[in-house]
Every structure is written in C-alpha cells, then in structure tokens.
C-alpha cells in the first residue's frame, strides 16, 4: 500500500506473512525483491514473520529464522517496533513475539500497542504521527 501524504514523502506499507514451515531464505529473497526498489523511501513492514529473536522480546529464545530475519533487517537498516508478546501457545502456554513491525525511518513518530488476542495472536495497533516537524529557519544576520 502506498499512502500519499500531503507535503510529505509517501509511506509504503508492506503486509507480509511467512508460514512457519516456509524456508526463511526463500522468504527473504522474495521480500528483498519486493522492498529493494523502495529502500530509499519511507517503509513499514508489518506482519506475522514466525521468527523469534531476543532483541525483539527478551523472554523468548532466538530461533534460526529469527537470526536470519534479524541479519536481513539489520542489513536493510530496518528497526523493529513491537515490544510485547503477540502469540501464546495453547499447548505450552509460552508467549512469543511473532507479529512484527519494522521501519527504515526510526525518527518517525511511531507508537505501537499490543491489543488483546483475537485468536492465538494479538492484534497490534500502530500510530504514525503525520505532522510535519517545524523547520528551523535561519534568520539573516545583521551586525
């Protein structure tokens, strides 16, 4: 989705889903082809990545998919924004952060909230402030 914002650069939002059994390398190759033409633009990647990393949520262990995804997003200069668990296993009662939001513009005013579960996953609400920051204009110097 491309959102054209008045007097600002467009925002590109990519919603993704990686099934748990999909090969992460294949997924990342596909994702790279989709986002690389937009790497210089304002991008949000949102979705269920089915990957875990302790940098995103401390209580969970890093899995191989999380390590690969973290390496990829770091190389693309993306930052992960969700800071709480979004999934609870019914079989083991463990919580994980699988539903992630990445941005390549961390200076944007972005807030996220994890909402109550809809099923086994929680919804994540995101607020992006679209207000243009005031520009500091240089005043002419007079001696």
C-alpha positions in Angstrom: 0.0 0.0 0.0 1.3 3.5 -0.9 0.0 6.3 1.2 0.5 9.7 -0.3 0.8 12.2 2.5 0.3 15.9 1.9 3.6 17.9 1.8 5.5 14.8 2.8 7.1 11.7 1.2 4.8 8.8 0.5 4.7 5.9 3.1 4.9 2.4 1.7 3.3 -0.3 3.9 4.1 -4.0 3.1 1.9 -6.6 4.9 3.6 -10.0 5.0 3.0 -13.5 6.2 5.6 -16.2 6.4 4.1 -19.6 7.2 6.0 -21.5 9.9 7.3 -24.1 7.5 8.4 -21.8 4.7 12.1 -21.6 4.1 13.4 -18.4 5.5 16.0 -17.9 2.8 13.3 -18.2 0.1 11.1 -15.8 2.0 13.9 -13.2 2.5 14.9 -13.4 -1.2 11.3 -12.7 -2.2 10.9 -9.9 0.4 14.2 -8.3 -0.8 12.9 -8.2 -4.4 9.7 -6.5 -3.2 11.2 -3.9 -0.9 14.6 -3.1 -2.5 13.1 -0.8 -5.2 11.7 1.2 -2.2 14.6 1.1 0.1 15.2 4.9 -0.2 11.6 5.5 0.7 9.6 5.6 4.0 8.7 1.9 4.5 6.8 -0.1 7.1 7.0 -3.9 7.0 4.2 -5.4 9.1 3.0 -9.0 9.6 3.5 -12.4 11.1 7.1 -13.4 10.4 7.0 -16.6 12.5 10.6 -15.8 13.7 11.9 -15.1 17.2 14.8 -13.0 18.4 15.7 -11.9 21.9 16.4 -8.4 20.7 12.7 -8.1 19.9 11.4 -9.8 23.1 13.7 -10.7 25.9 11.9 -13.8 27.4 11.9 -15.7 24.1 14.8 -17.7 22.7 16.3 -16.8 19.3 15.5 -19.3 16.7 17.3 -19.9 13.3 14.5 -18.0 11.5 14.8 -15.1 13.9 18.6 -14.9 13.4 18.2 -14.8 9.6 15.5 -12.2 9.7 17.4 -10.0 12.2 20.5 -10.2 10.0 18.4 -9.3 6.9 16.6 -6.4 8.6 19.8 -5.0 10.1 21.5 -5.1 6.7 18.5 -3.1 5.3 18.6 -0.7 8.3 15.1 -1.7 9.5 14.2 -1.3 13.2 11.6 -3.5 14.9 9.0 -1.6 16.9 6.7 -4.1 18.7 7.9 -4.7 22.3 5.5 -7.2 23.8 4.3 -10.8 23.1 1.7 -11.2 20.3 1.3 -15.0 20.4 0.5 -17.5 23.1 0.9 -21.2 22.5 -2.1 -23.2 23.7 0.0 -26.3 24.2 2.8 -24.9 26.3 1.4 -21.5 27.5 4.6 -19.8 26.3 4.4 -16.3 24.8 6.3 -15.1 21.8 6.6 -12.0 19.6 5.9 -13.2 16.1 3.8 -10.2 14.7 6.4 -7.6 13.9 6.5 -4.0 12.6 9.8 -2.8 11.0 10.6 0.7 9.8 13.5 2.1 8.0 12.8 5.6 9.4 13.0 5.2 13.2 13.0 9.0 13.5 9.3 9.0 12.6 6.9 9.4 15.5 5.6 5.8 15.6 3.9 4.2 18.6 2.7 0.6 18.8 0.3 -1.2 21.3 -0.3 -4.9 21.6 -4.1 -5.5 21.9 -5.9 -8.4 23.5 -5.8 -11.7 21.4 -8.2 -12.2 18.6 -7.5 -16.0 18.5 -4.0 -17.2 19.3 -2.5 -14.0 18.0 -2.9 -10.5 19.4 -3.6 -7.5 17.2 -1.0 -4.8 17.1 -2.1 -1.2 16.7 0.2 1.4 15.3 0.1 5.2 15.4 2.2 7.1 13.0 2.3 10.9 13.5 1.9 12.6 10.2 2.5 16.1 11.5 5.4 17.7 9.7 8.1 18.8 12.0 8.6 22.5 12.2 11.6 23.7 10.3 14.1 25.9 11.9 14.6 28.8 9.6 17.9 30.7 9.7 17.4 34.4 10.4 19.6 36.8 8.5 22.5 38.1 10.5 22.9 41.9 10.9 25.8 43.5 12.5 
